[in-house]
Amino acid sequence: MCGIAGIFDRRAGRPPSEEELRRMIEVVTHRGPDEEGYRVDGSIGLAHARLSIIDLAGGRQPVHNEDETIWVVFNGEIFNYIELREDLVGRGHRFYTKSDTEVLVHLYEEHGTDFVDHLNGQFGIALWDGRAQRLVLARDRVGIRPVFFAEAGGRLLFASEIKSMFALPDLERRLDHRALGELFTYWSPLEPHTVFAGVTALPPGKLM
């Protein structure tokens, strides 16, 4: 288990700072106590709390492609990453880690947003394409790994846990009474609802 978090400044003119990202990721260090990683590039900020399992020494996130135009933070496990890596190497891609995370950036280079169709695993992914200025959020088909998002003051916040977004003052804390009704009826809000107004769960198998 790892934790991801980030900020995408869509129109507020307030680029994310590493301090903001640090506040977001520090509240989920229980998800990844081994190390933290950050990437700030203009309108995007990515953060990661890592639980080291694959490539203990070299798999620090965020991970990038060859020319550092595509970056990713990732929570989960890609079960078929060895087969995907072999195919991508055969297509000319160069890897600098041995982690399953790095296949994501190269798969995206090959297939665009269809890259998720090639994944066998459980995942919450935030990928930044600097050339297209595009943020991609994705969640595995069963919904094992969570991804939440909210818009606040012209900025999109996203994270593995809602409390990461509440670590910033931008997001107002209000209960969603409809979701509360679902909680007491079904024992859980029905996604994409959460108990907090304005905070949405990316549904299983969805890409945004």
GUDORO-834604 format. One record per residue (C-alpha): residue in one letter; x, y, z. Coordinates in steps of 0.001 Angstrom, whole numbers, plus 524288, in hexadecimal, padded with zeros to 5 digits. Example, Ala and Ser with C-alpha at 12.3 -4.5 7.8 and 13.67 -1.06 7.14 Angstrom:
2
<r residuo="A" xx="8300C" yy="7EE6C" zz="81E78"/>
<r residuo="S" xx="83566" yy="7FBDC" zz="81BE4"/>
***
This chain:
208
<r residuo="M" xx="80000" yy="80000" zz="80000"/>
<r residuo="C" xx="804C5" yy="80D9D" zz="7FC64"/>
<r residuo="G" xx="7FEAD" yy="81B17" zz="7FC8C"/>
<r residuo="I" xx="7FD40" yy="824F5" zz="7F1A2"/>
<r residuo="A" xx="7F91E" yy="83335" zz="7F1FB"/>
<r residuo="G" xx="7F9B6" yy="83EF3" zz="7E92D"/>
<r residuo="I" xx="7F502" yy="84C31" zz="7E4B4"/>
<r residuo="F" xx="7F1AB" yy="85096" zz="7D6F3"/>
<r residuo="D" xx="7F04E" yy="85F54" zz="7D581"/>
<r residuo="R" xx="7E5FD" yy="86005" zz="7CAF6"/>
<r residuo="R" xx="7E303" yy="86E89" zz="7CB10"/>
<r residuo="A" xx="7E603" yy="87496" zz="7D857"/>
<r residuo="G" xx="7F395" yy="87974" zz="7D500"/>
<r residuo="R" xx="7F8DC" yy="8735D" zz="7E18C"/>
<r residuo="P" xx="802D3" yy="8690F" zz="7DDBA"/>
<r residuo="P" xx="80473" yy="85E52" zz="7E7D5"/>
<r residuo="S" xx="80FEE" yy="85ECA" zz="7F114"/>
<r residuo="E" xx="817ED" yy="853BB" zz="7F6B9"/>
<r residuo="E" xx="813D2" yy="85833" zz="80449"/>
<r residuo="E" xx="80582" yy="8561A" zz="800C8"/>
<r residuo="L" xx="8089C" yy="848B3" zz="7FB4E"/>
<r residuo="R" xx="8105C" yy="8454F" zz="8076E"/>
<r residuo="R" xx="804BC" yy="848C0" zz="81005"/>
<r residuo="M" xx="7FBEA" yy="8402E" zz="807B5"/>
<r residuo="I" xx="804C5" yy="8344B" zz="807D9"/>
<r residuo="E" xx="80932" yy="8350E" zz="815F9"/>
<r residuo="V" xx="7FB94" yy="83193" zz="81AE3"/>
<r residuo="V" xx="7FC19" yy="824A5" zz="81377"/>
<r residuo="T" xx="809D7" yy="82031" zz="816BC"/>
<r residuo="H" xx="803A4" yy="81402" zz="81CA6"/>
<r residuo="R" xx="8010D" yy="80FE3" zz="80E94"/>
<r residuo="G" xx="80F52" yy="8116B" zz="80AD0"/>
<r residuo="P" xx="818E5" yy="8133A" zz="815FD"/>
<r residuo="D" xx="8256F" yy="81075" zz="80E4E"/>
<r residuo="E" xx="8273A" yy="81D3E" zz="806E5"/>
<r residuo="E" xx="82060" yy="828E6" zz="800E8"/>
<r residuo="G" xx="821C2" yy="82E96" zz="7F34B"/>
<r residuo="Y" xx="81D45" yy="83B31" zz="7ECE8"/>
<r residuo="R" xx="81C73" yy="84165" zz="7DF87"/>
<r residuo="V" xx="81850" yy="84F7B" zz="7DCF3"/>
<r residuo="D" xx="817C1" yy="853FD" zz="7CED8"/>
<r residuo="G" xx="81014" yy="8605F" zz="7CC58"/>
<r residuo="S" xx="801B0" yy="85D6E" zz="7CE34"/>
<r residuo="I" xx="80384" yy="84F87" zz="7D33E"/>
<r residuo="G" xx="8086F" yy="84A27" zz="7E00F"/>
<r residuo="L" xx="809AF" yy="83B95" zz="7E2EB"/>
<r residuo="A" xx="80CE1" yy="83524" zz="7EFF2"/>
<r residuo="H" xx="80F28" yy="82717" zz="7F40D"/>
<r residuo="A" xx="810C9" yy="81FA0" zz="800C5"/>
<r residuo="R" xx="817B0" yy="812F1" zz="7FDAB"/>
<r residuo="L" xx="816F0" yy="80563" zz="80347"/>
<r residuo="S" xx="822BB" yy="7FF0C" zz="7FCC7"/>
<r residuo="I" xx="81FD1" yy="7F1A0" zz="7F71B"/>
<r residuo="I" xx="8253C" yy="7F10E" zz="7E931"/>
<r residuo="D" xx="83293" yy="7F71A" zz="7E5F1"/>
<r residuo="L" xx="83533" yy="7FB41" zz="7F3E8"/>
<r residuo="A" xx="840DF" yy="803C8" zz="7F076"/>
<r residuo="G" xx="83CB7" yy="809C5" zz="7E398"/>
<r residuo="G" xx="82DF3" yy="80A72" zz="7E320"/>
<r residuo="R" xx="82BC8" yy="817B2" zz="7E95B"/>
<r residuo="Q" xx="8200C" yy="81F1B" zz="7E431"/>
<r residuo="P" xx="81C37" yy="82786" zz="7DD05"/>
<r residuo="V" xx="8219F" yy="81FD1" zz="7D174"/>
<r residuo="H" xx="823ED" yy="825DA" zz="7C405"/>
<r residuo="N" xx="8262D" yy="8220D" zz="7B5E9"/>
<r residuo="E" xx="832DD" yy="823E6" zz="7AE4B"/>
<r residuo="D" xx="83195" yy="83287" zz="7ABD3"/>
<r residuo="E" xx="82A96" yy="83572" zz="7B8AD"/>
<r residuo="T" xx="81E44" yy="83A6A" zz="7B20C"/>
<r residuo="I" xx="8157B" yy="83001" zz="7B815"/>
<r residuo="W" xx="814F8" yy="82DB3" zz="7C6C5"/>
<r residuo="V" xx="80D0F" yy="8244F" zz="7CF05"/>
<r residuo="V" xx="809DC" yy="82133" zz="7DD22"/>
<r residuo="F" xx="803AB" yy="81422" zz="7DFAA"/>
<r residuo="N" xx="7FD98" yy="80C24" zz="7EA89"/>
<r residuo="G" xx="7FC04" yy="7FDA8" zz="7E831"/>
<r residuo="E" xx="80232" yy="7F295" zz="7E0B9"/>
<r residuo="I" xx="802D4" yy="7EF33" zz="7D245"/>
<r residuo="F" xx="802ED" yy="7E064" zz="7D189"/>
<r residuo="N" xx="806FE" yy="7DF87" zz="7C339"/>
<r residuo="Y" xx="8118B" yy="7E9FB" zz="7C3BA"/>
<r residuo="I" xx="81C8D" yy="7E0A2" zz="7BFF8"/>
<r residuo="E" xx="815CF" yy="7DCD1" zz="7B344"/>
<r residuo="L" xx="81249" yy="7EB04" zz="7B08F"/>
<r residuo="R" xx="82037" yy="7EF60" zz="7B324"/>
<r residuo="E" xx="825EA" yy="7E546" zz="7A9C3"/>
<r residuo="D" xx="81CA2" yy="7E9B9" zz="79F0C"/>
<r residuo="L" xx="81FA1" yy="7F813" zz="7A16A"/>
<r residuo="V" xx="82E54" yy="7F5C8" zz="7A147"/>
<r residuo="G" xx="82C6E" yy="7EED5" zz="7944E"/>
<r residuo="R" xx="825AC" yy="7FB08" zz="78F4A"/>
<r residuo="G" xx="8316E" yy="8036B" zz="792E6"/>
<r residuo="H" xx="82DC0" yy="808C5" zz="7A034"/>
<r residuo="R" xx="838C1" yy="80ABC" zz="7AA04"/>
<r residuo="F" xx="83672" yy="807C9" zz="7B85B"/>
<r residuo="Y" xx="83E13" yy="80D90" zz="7C3BA"/>
<r residuo="T" xx="8376E" yy="805C8" zz="7CEA0"/>
<r residuo="K" xx="8333B" yy="7F7BE" zz="7D0B0"/>
<r residuo="S" xx="82614" yy="7FBAA" zz="7D66B"/>
<r residuo="D" xx="81893" yy="7F87A" zz="7D163"/>
<r residuo="T" xx="8157E" yy="80711" zz="7D201"/>
<r residuo="E" xx="81E2B" yy="80A94" zz="7C689"/>
<r residuo="V" xx="81685" yy="80250" zz="7BCE4"/>
<r residuo="L" xx="80B5A" yy="80C13" zz="7BE9F"/>
<r residuo="V" xx="81255" yy="817AE" zz="7B876"/>
<r residuo="H" xx="8173C" yy="80FAD" zz="7ACF3"/>
<r residuo="L" xx="80A12" yy="80928" zz="7AADC"/>
<r residuo="Y" xx="80423" yy="816C6" zz="7AA78"/>
<r residuo="E" xx="80E21" yy="81AD5" zz="7A046"/>
<r residuo="E" xx="809F8" yy="80F3C" zz="797EB"/>
<r residuo="H" xx="7FB43" yy="80F3B" zz="799F8"/>
<r residuo="G" xx="7F715" yy="81C54" zz="79F93"/>
<r residuo="T" xx="7EBD0" yy="81B74" zz="7A91D"/>
<r residuo="D" xx="7E915" yy="80D8C" zz="7A477"/>
<r residuo="F" xx="7F515" yy="80950" zz="7AC36"/>
<r residuo="V" xx="7EC51" yy="804AF" zz="7B750"/>
<r residuo="D" xx="7E64E" yy="7FA5B" zz="7AE55"/>
<r residuo="H" xx="7F352" yy="7F322" zz="7AEA4"/>
<r residuo="L" xx="7F478" yy="7F29D" zz="7BD70"/>
<r residuo="N" xx="7F1B6" yy="7E6A9" zz="7C5A4"/>
<r residuo="G" xx="7F203" yy="7EB31" zz="7D3A9"/>
<r residuo="Q" xx="7EC94" yy="7F3EA" zz="7DE27"/>
<r residuo="F" xx="7EFB8" yy="80241" zz="7DD28"/>
<r residuo="G" xx="7ED2D" yy="81074" zz="7DFF1"/>
<r residuo="I" xx="7F4CD" yy="8188E" zz="7D61C"/>
<r residuo="A" xx="7F77E" yy="826FC" zz="7D408"/>
<r residuo="L" xx="7FF0B" yy="8298D" zz="7C766"/>
<r residuo="W" xx="80369" yy="836C1" zz="7C239"/>
<r residuo="D" xx="8061E" yy="838F3" zz="7B3CF"/>
<r residuo="G" xx="80E06" yy="84571" zz="7B34D"/>
<r residuo="R" xx="80D99" yy="8468D" zz="7A48B"/>
<r residuo="A" xx="7FEC8" yy="8461A" zz="7A3EE"/>
<r residuo="Q" xx="7FD08" yy="84C9B" zz="7B14D"/>
<r residuo="R" xx="7F41D" yy="84141" zz="7B4A1"/>
<r residuo="L" xx="7F183" yy="83AE8" zz="7C1C5"/>
<r residuo="V" xx="7EC7C" yy="82CE6" zz="7C189"/>
<r residuo="L" xx="7E688" yy="82664" zz="7CD7A"/>
<r residuo="A" xx="7E360" yy="817DA" zz="7CCBE"/>
<r residuo="R" xx="7DE4B" yy="80D51" zz="7D5CC"/>
<r residuo="D" xx="7DE66" yy="7FE8B" zz="7D482"/>
<r residuo="R" xx="7D25B" yy="7F755" zz="7CFCB"/>
<r residuo="V" xx="7CE7F" yy="7F1A7" zz="7DCF8"/>
<r residuo="G" xx="7D158" yy="7FE1D" zz="7E481"/>
<r residuo="I" xx="7DB23" yy="7F827" zz="7EDE4"/>
<r residuo="R" xx="7E38F" yy="80470" zz="7EDF1"/>
<r residuo="P" xx="7DCA6" yy="81143" zz="7F107"/>
<r residuo="V" xx="7DD97" yy="81E41" zz="7E9E4"/>
<r residuo="F" xx="7D63E" yy="82A40" zz="7EEB0"/>
<r residuo="F" xx="7D590" yy="837D1" zz="7E8C5"/>
<r residuo="A" xx="7CF9F" yy="84526" zz="7EB45"/>
<r residuo="E" xx="7D014" yy="852A0" zz="7E52F"/>
<r residuo="A" xx="7D32E" yy="85E1B" zz="7EDFC"/>
<r residuo="G" xx="7D624" yy="86BF7" zz="7E9C8"/>
<r residuo="G" xx="7D901" yy="86858" zz="7DBB8"/>
<r residuo="R" xx="7E231" yy="85D5E" zz="7DF76"/>
<r residuo="L" xx="7DFD4" yy="84EBB" zz="7DE8F"/>
<r residuo="L" xx="7E43F" yy="8473A" zz="7EA99"/>
<r residuo="F" xx="7E5AD" yy="83876" zz="7EA4F"/>
<r residuo="A" xx="7EA7D" yy="82E15" zz="7F3AA"/>
<r residuo="S" xx="7E9BF" yy="82023" zz="7F88E"/>
<r residuo="E" xx="7E2E2" yy="824DD" zz="804DF"/>
<r residuo="I" xx="7D9B7" yy="83054" zz="806B2"/>
<r residuo="K" xx="7E127" yy="83596" zz="8126A"/>
<r residuo="S" xx="7EC91" yy="8390C" zz="80989"/>
<r residuo="M" xx="7E3F9" yy="8430F" zz="802C0"/>
<r residuo="F" xx="7DF18" yy="8484A" zz="80FC0"/>
<r residuo="A" xx="7ED41" yy="84AC4" zz="81385"/>
<r residuo="L" xx="7EC05" yy="85708" zz="80B20"/>
<r residuo="P" xx="7E342" yy="86281" zz="80EDF"/>
<r residuo="D" xx="7DD80" yy="86344" zz="80116"/>
<r residuo="L" xx="7D358" yy="858A7" zz="802FA"/>
<r residuo="E" xx="7C772" yy="85B7D" zz="80B70"/>
<r residuo="R" xx="7C33F" yy="85082" zz="81474"/>
<r residuo="R" xx="7B4AC" yy="84DFC" zz="812E5"/>
<r residuo="L" xx="7ACBB" yy="8418F" zz="81446"/>
<r residuo="D" xx="7A51A" yy="83C40" zz="808BD"/>
<r residuo="H" xx="797F3" yy="838AD" zz="80EA8"/>
<r residuo="R" xx="79421" yy="82FF5" zz="8034A"/>
<r residuo="A" xx="7A0AD" yy="8281B" zz="804F3"/>
<r residuo="L" xx="79E48" yy="8278D" zz="813A5"/>
<r residuo="G" xx="79123" yy="8214D" zz="810BB"/>
<r residuo="E" xx="79801" yy="81752" zz="8082E"/>
<r residuo="L" xx="7A1D4" yy="814C5" zz="812F6"/>
<r residuo="F" xx="7972C" yy="81168" zz="81CD2"/>
<r residuo="T" xx="78FA3" yy="80985" zz="812B0"/>
<r residuo="Y" xx="79A87" yy="801F6" zz="80BD8"/>
<r residuo="W" xx="7A5CA" yy="8035E" zz="815B7"/>
<r residuo="S" xx="7AD41" yy="80B76" zz="80BB1"/>
<r residuo="P" xx="7AAAE" yy="816E4" zz="8027C"/>
<r residuo="L" xx="7A7FE" yy="81248" zz="7F4AB"/>
<r residuo="E" xx="7B312" yy="816B9" zz="7EBE6"/>
<r residuo="P" xx="7B58B" yy="82085" zz="7E663"/>
<r residuo="H" xx="7AF8C" yy="826A7" zz="7F2A3"/>
<r residuo="T" xx="7B757" yy="8289E" zz="7FF10"/>
<r residuo="V" xx="7B284" yy="82DA4" zz="80C36"/>
<r residuo="F" xx="7B8DB" yy="83ABD" zz="80925"/>
<r residuo="A" xx="7B20C" yy="84458" zz="80019"/>
<r residuo="G" xx="7BA59" yy="84799" zz="7F446"/>
<r residuo="V" xx="7C354" yy="83BD6" zz="7F5F5"/>
<r residuo="T" xx="7C1A4" yy="83141" zz="7EBB9"/>
<r residuo="A" xx="7C6B0" yy="8235E" zz="7EAE7"/>
<r residuo="L" xx="7CB9D" yy="81F63" zz="7DD87"/>
<r residuo="P" xx="7C341" yy="8134A" zz="7DAE7"/>
<r residuo="P" xx="7C982" yy="805F7" zz="7D87D"/>
<r residuo="G" xx="7CE66" yy="803EB" zz="7CAB5"/>
<r residuo="K" xx="7CD6F" yy="81253" zz="7C746"/>
<r residuo="L" xx="7D74F" yy="81BA1" zz="7C158"/>
<r residuo="M" xx="7D66D" yy="82A60" zz="7C28B"/>
***
